[in-house]
Amino acid sequence: MFSFFKKKPDLPNAAETAPAAEAAQAPVPATPAGPGPQDTPAAAAGTSWWRKPFGAKDAKPEPATSSVTQNFVAAPEPTAKPETENARQSWMERLKAGLRKTGSSIATVFTGTQINDALYEELEDALLMADTGVKATQHLLNDLKRRVKETKTTEPAAVKALLADALADLLLPLEKPLTIGEHVPTVIMVAGVNGAGKTTSIGKLTKHLADEGQTVLLAAADTFRAAAREQLGVWANRNTVEIISQEGGDPAAVSFDAVSAGKARKKDVVLVDTAGRLPTQLHLMEELKKIKRVVAKAEGSAPHEVLLVIDGNTGQNALAQVRAFDDALQLTGLIVTKLDGTAKGGVLAAIAQERPIPVYFIGVGEKIEDLETFSAREFAQALLS
Ligand SMILES: Nc1nc2c(ncn2[C@@H]2O[C@H](COP(=O)(O)OP(=O)(O)OP(=O)(O)O)[C@@H](O)[C@H]2O)c(=O)[nH]1
């Protein structure tokens, strides 16, 4: 299913080659970014970051450091395999470290000698404390009891492994790769509350896309906060991609201009960074809906992805955000950041149970390599290791 690649000619860097006529057509002048330093030697995740739907035989060669996940779209070069495995292994270590706070309180439940009601009660408390939510906790407990019975398990330590299986199954519907290339450009709108990690995640995503030769155009649709535009500009510079940015003005207009420019310049991806807002700020939620509508005016099929970035550290509050933003925007995917050091990593189970929107990426730190594709099995294993 994932072995198809988009047929894409090798275009030179668009920042250097955007035809003047096309550039002139764009309503807002783009700021071509100069070459900047690369943060890491190569993308830690490679092509597994997204799926390219067309023309497997015309696929570009895999970068040597592509990682392996169930989302992987093509067999890596044989020589690349050890590095690939190393990259994913190192990610697993960071994920484990990040989830330790959540996992350790659950793990202590299994240190006893007996499987009895007290164990299940303790587990229920631990799952609720990890912000797994009542419904997902109940689902996991019932599923676990069934597994224990079926396998005739008698050791509490073995129950932990069964819980990891139950959790992986619950999380599986969240595992889905981001598709790039079905539309040119693929327009991705990114929303979230203030400080959730939107701009940082867009920057990391841009780097991974640029590293794979995808042409990206960034839209700084946060027209209120100068620092937000500057932050996005830094990412644009680092990755030598273009940015459409405007001081003040209407964020929907900036988004419209960016999508129009992205079409005219045949960019592969347009990423729209919106200002942070709370779901309770109804006028700002209306503004988001307007951005989405106006993007669709610039390109009928867009936005192709509407992503919500949530801070994993906010637990059940993050679930409330998912519900509210989904109701307003019909989300297509999530990015869950700041799972490092949180005791509330159970929120992914709550999302899977109550609003199963695909989790494209999860973040466990501020560095580029700290954002990766989501794998249900990896997550469950890292949490309960
Ligand atoms: N520990 C940790 N910090 C992160 C992670 N992702 C982002 N951050 C940090 O969170 C802070 C806020 O990130 P931004 O990307 O500015 O958040 P934003 O959602 O764009 O913020 P606004 O534009 O104000 O709404 C920054 O200091 C990031 O470095 C993560 O996975 N872990």
The ligand as an SDF file (V2000), in Angstrom:
LIG
                    3D

 32 34  0  0  0  0  0  0  0  0999 V2000
   10.2870   20.0100   25.4250 N   0  0  0  0  0  0  0  0  0  0  0  0
    9.7430   20.2270   24.2210 C   0  0  0  0  0  0  0  0  0  0  0  0
    9.6100   21.4840   23.7630 N   0  0  0  0  0  0  0  0  0  0  0  0
    9.0530   21.6740   22.5540 C   0  0  0  0  0  0  0  0  0  0  0  0
    8.6050   20.5990   21.7400 C   0  0  0  0  0  0  0  0  0  0  0  0
    8.0930   21.1310   20.5940 N   0  0  0  0  0  0  0  0  0  0  0  0
    8.2070   22.4650   20.7040 C   0  0  0  0  0  0  0  0  0  0  0  0
    8.7800   22.8090   21.8710 N   0  0  0  0  0  0  0  0  0  0  0  0
    9.0670   24.1550   22.4050 C   0  0  0  0  0  0  0  0  0  0  0  0
    7.8410   24.8040   22.7230 O   0  0  0  0  0  0  0  0  0  0  0  0
    7.9930   26.2110   22.6060 C   0  0  0  0  0  0  0  0  0  0  0  0
    6.8300   26.7830   21.7920 C   0  0  0  0  0  0  0  0  0  0  0  0
    6.9690   26.3330   20.4750 O   0  0  0  0  0  0  0  0  0  0  0  0
    6.4370   27.1440   19.2190 P   0  0  0  0  0  0  0  0  0  0  0  0
    6.7400   26.3480   18.0110 O   0  0  0  0  0  0  0  0  0  0  0  0
    6.8830   28.5530   19.2760 O   0  0  0  0  0  0  0  0  0  0  0  0
    4.8790   27.1130   19.5210 O   0  0  0  0  0  0  0  0  0  0  0  0
    3.7180   27.7950   18.6860 P   0  0  0  0  0  0  0  0  0  0  0  0
    2.5520   26.8670   18.8330 O   0  0  0  0  0  0  0  0  0  0  0  0
    4.1370   28.1180   17.3190 O   0  0  0  0  0  0  0  0  0  0  0  0
    3.4900   29.1110   19.5440 O   0  0  0  0  0  0  0  0  0  0  0  0
    2.5660   30.4160   19.1980 P   0  0  0  0  0  0  0  0  0  0  0  0
    2.9950   30.9170   17.8720 O   0  0  0  0  0  0  0  0  0  0  0  0
    2.8380   31.3490   20.3120 O   0  0  0  0  0  0  0  0  0  0  0  0
    1.1690   29.9490   19.2410 O   0  0  0  0  0  0  0  0  0  0  0  0
    9.3510   26.4430   21.9950 C   0  0  0  0  0  0  0  0  0  0  0  0
   10.2590   26.7870   23.0190 O   0  0  0  0  0  0  0  0  0  0  0  0
    9.7160   25.0750   21.4050 C   0  0  0  0  0  0  0  0  0  0  0  0
   11.0970   24.8630   21.3250 O   0  0  0  0  0  0  0  0  0  0  0  0
    8.7550   19.2600   22.2550 C   0  0  0  0  0  0  0  0  0  0  0  0
    8.3960   18.2500   21.6450 O   0  0  0  0  0  0  0  0  0  0  0  0
    9.3400   19.1420   23.4990 N   0  0  0  0  0  0  0  0  0  0  0  0
  1  2  1  0
  2  3  2  0
  2 32  1  0
  3  4  1  0
  4  5  2  0
  4  8  1  0
  5  6  1  0
  5 30  1  0
  6  7  2  0
  7  8  1  0
  8  9  1  0
  9 10  1  0
  9 28  1  0
 10 11  1  0
 11 12  1  0
 11 26  1  0
 12 13  1  0
 13 14  1  0
 14 15  2  0
 14 16  1  0
 14 17  1  0
 17 18  1  0
 18 19  2  0
 18 20  1  0
 18 21  1  0
 21 22  1  0
 22 23  2  0
 22 24  1  0
 22 25  1  0
 26 27  1  0
 26 28  1  0
 28 29  1  0
 30 31  2  0
 30 32  1  0
M  END
$$$$
